[in-house]
Amino acid sequence: MNFYRHQVKIRNEKIRSGVLTRFRESIFIKISSSLKNITNEF
């Protein structure tokens, strides 16, 4: 029972970290594109 709970916890953490990574990448893409726009205006 404890082993099963541990496996579920690991899977949840993997899913959460994957979502966080995707979220961070999209934010990074938005920031870099807006930075390009700012540097183009100067």
mmCIF file of the N, C-alpha and C atoms, coordinates in Angstrom:
data_MODEL
# 
_entry.id   MODEL 
# 
loop_
_atom_site.group_PDB 
_atom_site.id 
_atom_site.type_symbol 
_atom_site.label_atom_id 
_atom_site.label_alt_id 
_atom_site.label_comp_id 
_atom_site.label_asym_id 
_atom_site.label_entity_id 
_atom_site.label_seq_id 
_atom_site.pdbx_PDB_ins_code 
_atom_site.Cartn_x 
_atom_site.Cartn_y 
_atom_site.Cartn_z 
_atom_site.occupancy 
_atom_site.B_iso_or_equiv 
_atom_site.pdbx_formal_charge 
_atom_site.auth_seq_id 
_atom_site.auth_comp_id 
_atom_site.auth_asym_id 
_atom_site.auth_atom_id 
_atom_site.pdbx_PDB_model_num 
ATOM 1   N N  . MET A 1 1  ? 0.838  -1.197 0.000   1.00 0.00 ? 1  MET A N  1 
ATOM 2   C CA . MET A 1 1  ? 0.000  0.000  0.000   1.00 0.00 ? 1  MET A CA 1 
ATOM 3   C C  . MET A 1 1  ? 0.877  1.253  0.000   1.00 0.00 ? 1  MET A C  1 
ATOM 4   N N  . ASN A 1 2  ? 1.873  1.272  0.878   1.00 0.00 ? 2  ASN A N  1 
ATOM 5   C CA . ASN A 1 2  ? 2.751  2.436  0.959   1.00 0.00 ? 2  ASN A CA 1 
ATOM 6   C C  . ASN A 1 2  ? 3.539  2.598  -0.341  1.00 0.00 ? 2  ASN A C  1 
ATOM 7   N N  . PHE A 1 3  ? 3.953  1.457  -0.917  1.00 0.00 ? 3  PHE A N  1 
ATOM 8   C CA . PHE A 1 3  ? 4.705  1.510  -2.173  1.00 0.00 ? 3  PHE A CA 1 
ATOM 9   C C  . PHE A 1 3  ? 3.838  2.118  -3.276  1.00 0.00 ? 3  PHE A C  1 
ATOM 10  N N  . TYR A 1 4  ? 2.576  1.716  -3.322  1.00 0.00 ? 4  TYR A N  1 
ATOM 11  C CA . TYR A 1 4  ? 1.670  2.245  -4.348  1.00 0.00 ? 4  TYR A CA 1 
ATOM 12  C C  . TYR A 1 4  ? 1.507  3.751  -4.192  1.00 0.00 ? 4  TYR A C  1 
ATOM 13  N N  . ARG A 1 5  ? 1.344  4.193  -2.949  1.00 0.00 ? 5  ARG A N  1 
ATOM 14  C CA . ARG A 1 5  ? 1.176  5.629  -2.708  1.00 0.00 ? 5  ARG A CA 1 
ATOM 15  C C  . ARG A 1 5  ? 2.431  6.381  -3.150  1.00 0.00 ? 5  ARG A C  1 
ATOM 16  N N  . HIS A 1 6  ? 3.601  5.772  -2.905  1.00 0.00 ? 6  HIS A N  1 
ATOM 17  C CA . HIS A 1 6  ? 4.853  6.409  -3.298  1.00 0.00 ? 6  HIS A CA 1 
ATOM 18  C C  . HIS A 1 6  ? 4.921  6.539  -4.823  1.00 0.00 ? 6  HIS A C  1 
ATOM 19  N N  . GLN A 1 7  ? 4.501  5.495  -5.547  1.00 0.00 ? 7  GLN A N  1 
ATOM 20  C CA . GLN A 1 7  ? 4.514  5.536  -7.006  1.00 0.00 ? 7  GLN A CA 1 
ATOM 21  C C  . GLN A 1 7  ? 3.593  6.632  -7.529  1.00 0.00 ? 7  GLN A C  1 
ATOM 22  N N  . VAL A 1 8  ? 2.411  6.760  -6.926  1.00 0.00 ? 8  VAL A N  1 
ATOM 23  C CA . VAL A 1 8  ? 1.463  7.793  -7.352  1.00 0.00 ? 8  VAL A CA 1 
ATOM 24  C C  . VAL A 1 8  ? 2.059  9.165  -7.103  1.00 0.00 ? 8  VAL A C  1 
ATOM 25  N N  . LYS A 1 9  ? 2.739  9.320  -5.964  1.00 0.00 ? 9  LYS A N  1 
ATOM 26  C CA . LYS A 1 9  ? 3.352  10.610 -5.639  1.00 0.00 ? 9  LYS A CA 1 
ATOM 27  C C  . LYS A 1 9  ? 4.424  10.954 -6.673  1.00 0.00 ? 9  LYS A C  1 
ATOM 28  N N  . ILE A 1 10 ? 5.241  9.972  -7.051  1.00 0.00 ? 10 ILE A N  1 
ATOM 29  C CA . ILE A 1 10 ? 6.293  10.217 -8.043  1.00 0.00 ? 10 ILE A CA 1 
ATOM 30  C C  . ILE A 1 10 ? 5.669  10.617 -9.373  1.00 0.00 ? 10 ILE A C  1 
ATOM 31  N N  . ARG A 1 11 ? 4.592  9.896  -9.767  1.00 0.00 ? 11 ARG A N  1 
ATOM 32  C CA . ARG A 1 11 ? 3.958  10.208 -11.046 1.00 0.00 ? 11 ARG A CA 1 
ATOM 33  C C  . ARG A 1 11 ? 3.360  11.615 -11.021 1.00 0.00 ? 11 ARG A C  1 
ATOM 34  N N  . ASN A 1 12 ? 2.723  11.986 -9.917  1.00 0.00 ? 12 ASN A N  1 
ATOM 35  C CA . ASN A 1 12 ? 2.146  13.327 -9.810  1.00 0.00 ? 12 ASN A CA 1 
ATOM 36  C C  . ASN A 1 12 ? 3.234  14.390 -9.899  1.00 0.00 ? 12 ASN A C  1 
ATOM 37  N N  . GLU A 1 13 ? 4.381  14.132 -9.263  1.00 0.00 ? 13 GLU A N  1 
ATOM 38  C CA . GLU A 1 13 ? 5.464  15.113 -9.309  1.00 0.00 ? 13 GLU A CA 1 
ATOM 39  C C  . GLU A 1 13 ? 6.018  15.238 -10.722 1.00 0.00 ? 13 GLU A C  1 
ATOM 40  N N  . LYS A 1 14 ? 6.093  14.097 -11.452 1.00 0.00 ? 14 LYS A N  1 
ATOM 41  C CA . LYS A 1 14 ? 6.580  14.152 -12.834 1.00 0.00 ? 14 LYS A CA 1 
ATOM 42  C C  . LYS A 1 14 ? 5.629  14.967 -13.690 1.00 0.00 ? 14 LYS A C  1 
ATOM 43  N N  . ILE A 1 15 ? 4.335  14.724 -13.522 1.00 0.00 ? 15 ILE A N  1 
ATOM 44  C CA . ILE A 1 15 ? 3.338  15.467 -14.308 1.00 0.00 ? 15 ILE A CA 1 
ATOM 45  C C  . ILE A 1 15 ? 3.424  16.944 -13.978 1.00 0.00 ? 15 ILE A C  1 
ATOM 46  N N  . ARG A 1 16 ? 3.521  17.250 -12.677 1.00 0.00 ? 16 ARG A N  1 
ATOM 47  C CA . ARG A 1 16 ? 3.561  18.651 -12.266 1.00 0.00 ? 16 ARG A CA 1 
ATOM 48  C C  . ARG A 1 16 ? 4.809  19.335 -12.820 1.00 0.00 ? 16 ARG A C  1 
ATOM 49  N N  . SER A 1 17 ? 5.949  18.668 -12.759 1.00 0.00 ? 17 SER A N  1 
ATOM 50  C CA . SER A 1 17 ? 7.181  19.286 -13.257 1.00 0.00 ? 17 SER A CA 1 
ATOM 51  C C  . SER A 1 17 ? 7.118  19.449 -14.772 1.00 0.00 ? 17 SER A C  1 
ATOM 52  N N  . GLY A 1 18 ? 6.483  18.502 -15.461 1.00 0.00 ? 18 GLY A N  1 
ATOM 53  C CA . GLY A 1 18 ? 6.335  18.637 -16.906 1.00 0.00 ? 18 GLY A CA 1 
ATOM 54  C C  . GLY A 1 18 ? 5.475  19.833 -17.258 1.00 0.00 ? 18 GLY A C  1 
ATOM 55  N N  . VAL A 1 19 ? 4.382  20.017 -16.519 1.00 0.00 ? 19 VAL A N  1 
ATOM 56  C CA . VAL A 1 19 ? 3.504  21.166 -16.767 1.00 0.00 ? 19 VAL A CA 1 
ATOM 57  C C  . VAL A 1 19 ? 4.253  22.454 -16.465 1.00 0.00 ? 19 VAL A C  1 
ATOM 58  N N  . LEU A 1 20 ? 5.002  22.466 -15.359 1.00 0.00 ? 20 LEU A N  1 
ATOM 59  C CA . LEU A 1 20 ? 5.764  23.666 -14.996 1.00 0.00 ? 20 LEU A CA 1 
ATOM 60  C C  . LEU A 1 20 ? 6.797  23.988 -16.071 1.00 0.00 ? 20 LEU A C  1 
ATOM 61  N N  . THR A 1 21 ? 7.449  22.955 -16.597 1.00 0.00 ? 21 THR A N  1 
ATOM 62  C CA . THR A 1 21 ? 8.469  23.187 -17.620 1.00 0.00 ? 21 THR A CA 1 
ATOM 63  C C  . THR A 1 21 ? 7.841  23.787 -18.866 1.00 0.00 ? 21 THR A C  1 
ATOM 64  N N  . ARG A 1 22 ? 6.681  23.237 -19.272 1.00 0.00 ? 22 ARG A N  1 
ATOM 65  C CA . ARG A 1 22 ? 6.009  23.767 -20.453 1.00 0.00 ? 22 ARG A CA 1 
ATOM 66  C C  . ARG A 1 22 ? 5.582  25.211 -20.212 1.00 0.00 ? 22 ARG A C  1 
ATOM 67  N N  . PHE A 1 23 ? 5.065  25.462 -19.008 1.00 0.00 ? 23 PHE A N  1 
ATOM 68  C CA . PHE A 1 23 ? 4.607  26.809 -18.649 1.00 0.00 ? 23 PHE A CA 1 
ATOM 69  C C  . PHE A 1 23 ? 5.775  27.786 -18.693 1.00 0.00 ? 23 PHE A C  1 
ATOM 70  N N  . ARG A 1 24 ? 6.908  27.355 -18.121 1.00 0.00 ? 24 ARG A N  1 
ATOM 71  C CA . ARG A 1 24 ? 8.094  28.215 -18.084 1.00 0.00 ? 24 ARG A CA 1 
ATOM 72  C C  . ARG A 1 24 ? 8.599  28.486 -19.499 1.00 0.00 ? 24 ARG A C  1 
ATOM 73  N N  . GLU A 1 25 ? 8.576  27.456 -20.364 1.00 0.00 ? 25 GLU A N  1 
ATOM 74  C CA . GLU A 1 25 ? 9.044  27.646 -21.735 1.00 0.00 ? 25 GLU A CA 1 
ATOM 75  C C  . GLU A 1 25 ? 8.165  28.639 -22.475 1.00 0.00 ? 25 GLU A C  1 
ATOM 76  N N  . SER A 1 26 ? 6.852  28.554 -22.285 1.00 0.00 ? 26 SER A N  1 
ATOM 77  C CA . SER A 1 26 ? 5.961  29.487 -22.993 1.00 0.00 ? 26 SER A CA 1 
ATOM 78  C C  . SER A 1 26 ? 6.189  30.907 -22.491 1.00 0.00 ? 26 SER A C  1 
ATOM 79  N N  . ILE A 1 27 ? 6.403  31.062 -21.179 1.00 0.00 ? 27 ILE A N  1 
ATOM 80  C CA . ILE A 1 27 ? 6.687  32.395 -20.627 1.00 0.00 ? 27 ILE A CA 1 
ATOM 81  C C  . ILE A 1 27 ? 8.004  32.919 -21.198 1.00 0.00 ? 27 ILE A C  1 
ATOM 82  N N  . PHE A 1 28 ? 9.002  32.047 -21.271 1.00 0.00 ? 28 PHE A N  1 
ATOM 83  C CA . PHE A 1 28 ? 10.307 32.462 -21.796 1.00 0.00 ? 28 PHE A CA 1 
ATOM 84  C C  . PHE A 1 28 ? 10.181 32.900 -23.254 1.00 0.00 ? 28 PHE A C  1 
ATOM 85  N N  . ILE A 1 29 ? 9.387  32.161 -24.038 1.00 0.00 ? 29 ILE A N  1 
ATOM 86  C CA . ILE A 1 29 ? 9.190  32.521 -25.447 1.00 0.00 ? 29 ILE A CA 1 
ATOM 87  C C  . ILE A 1 29 ? 8.510  33.877 -25.550 1.00 0.00 ? 29 ILE A C  1 
ATOM 88  N N  . LYS A 1 30 ? 7.491  34.105 -24.718 1.00 0.00 ? 30 LYS A N  1 
ATOM 89  C CA . LYS A 1 30 ? 6.791  35.396 -24.752 1.00 0.00 ? 30 LYS A CA 1 
ATOM 90  C C  . LYS A 1 30 ? 7.746  36.528 -24.386 1.00 0.00 ? 30 LYS A C  1 
ATOM 91  N N  . ILE A 1 31 ? 8.534  36.330 -23.334 1.00 0.00 ? 31 ILE A N  1 
ATOM 92  C CA . ILE A 1 31 ? 9.463  37.378 -22.889 1.00 0.00 ? 31 ILE A CA 1 
ATOM 93  C C  . ILE A 1 31 ? 10.505 37.661 -23.967 1.00 0.00 ? 31 ILE A C  1 
ATOM 94  N N  . SER A 1 32 ? 11.061 36.614 -24.562 1.00 0.00 ? 32 SER A N  1 
ATOM 95  C CA . SER A 1 32 ? 12.105 36.833 -25.569 1.00 0.00 ? 32 SER A CA 1 
ATOM 96  C C  . SER A 1 32 ? 11.527 37.521 -26.798 1.00 0.00 ? 32 SER A C  1 
ATOM 97  N N  . SER A 1 33 ? 10.303 37.160 -27.196 1.00 0.00 ? 33 SER A N  1 
ATOM 98  C CA . SER A 1 33 ? 9.714  37.816 -28.373 1.00 0.00 ? 33 SER A CA 1 
ATOM 99  C C  . SER A 1 33 ? 9.415  39.277 -28.067 1.00 0.00 ? 33 SER A C  1 
ATOM 100 N N  . SER A 1 34 ? 8.952  39.568 -26.853 1.00 0.00 ? 34 SER A N  1 
ATOM 101 C CA . SER A 1 34 ? 8.677  40.970 -26.515 1.00 0.00 ? 34 SER A CA 1 
ATOM 102 C C  . SER A 1 34 ? 9.988  41.746 -26.408 1.00 0.00 ? 34 SER A C  1 
ATOM 103 N N  . LEU A 1 35 ? 11.050 41.087 -25.943 1.00 0.00 ? 35 LEU A N  1 
ATOM 104 C CA . LEU A 1 35 ? 12.351 41.762 -25.883 1.00 0.00 ? 35 LEU A CA 1 
ATOM 105 C C  . LEU A 1 35 ? 12.839 42.081 -27.292 1.00 0.00 ? 35 LEU A C  1 
ATOM 106 N N  . LYS A 1 36 ? 12.605 41.154 -28.239 1.00 0.00 ? 36 LYS A N  1 
ATOM 107 C CA . LYS A 1 36 ? 13.001 41.415 -29.629 1.00 0.00 ? 36 LYS A CA 1 
ATOM 108 C C  . LYS A 1 36 ? 12.238 42.617 -30.164 1.00 0.00 ? 36 LYS A C  1 
ATOM 109 N N  . ASN A 1 37 ? 10.951 42.701 -29.852 1.00 0.00 ? 37 ASN A N  1 
ATOM 110 C CA . ASN A 1 37 ? 10.151 43.838 -30.320 1.00 0.00 ? 37 ASN A CA 1 
ATOM 111 C C  . ASN A 1 37 ? 10.688 45.138 -29.734 1.00 0.00 ? 37 ASN A C  1 
ATOM 112 N N  . ILE A 1 38 ? 11.060 45.115 -28.453 1.00 0.00 ? 38 ILE A N  1 
ATOM 113 C CA . ILE A 1 38 ? 11.576 46.325 -27.799 1.00 0.00 ? 38 ILE A CA 1 
ATOM 114 C C  . ILE A 1 38 ? 12.892 46.754 -28.452 1.00 0.00 ? 38 ILE A C  1 
ATOM 115 N N  . THR A 1 39 ? 13.788 45.797 -28.698 1.00 0.00 ? 39 THR A N  1 
ATOM 116 C CA . THR A 1 39 ? 15.081 46.153 -29.281 1.00 0.00 ? 39 THR A CA 1 
ATOM 117 C C  . THR A 1 39 ? 14.910 46.602 -30.724 1.00 0.00 ? 39 THR A C  1 
ATOM 118 N N  . ASN A 1 40 ? 13.886 46.110 -31.422 1.00 0.00 ? 40 ASN A N  1 
ATOM 119 C CA . ASN A 1 40 ? 13.654 46.555 -32.801 1.00 0.00 ? 40 ASN A CA 1 
ATOM 120 C C  . ASN A 1 40 ? 13.201 48.004 -32.833 1.00 0.00 ? 40 ASN A C  1 
ATOM 121 N N  . GLU A 1 41 ? 12.492 48.444 -31.789 1.00 0.00 ? 41 GLU A N  1 
ATOM 122 C CA . GLU A 1 41 ? 11.995 49.819 -31.785 1.00 0.00 ? 41 GLU A CA 1 
ATOM 123 C C  . GLU A 1 41 ? 13.113 50.817 -31.502 1.00 0.00 ? 41 GLU A C  1 
ATOM 124 N N  . PHE A 1 42 ? 14.161 50.387 -30.800 1.00 0.00 ? 42 PHE A N  1 
ATOM 125 C CA . PHE A 1 42 ? 15.234 51.337 -30.477 1.00 0.00 ? 42 PHE A CA 1 
ATOM 126 C C  . PHE A 1 42 ? 16.191 51.537 -31.645 1.00 0.00 ? 42 PHE A C  1 
# 
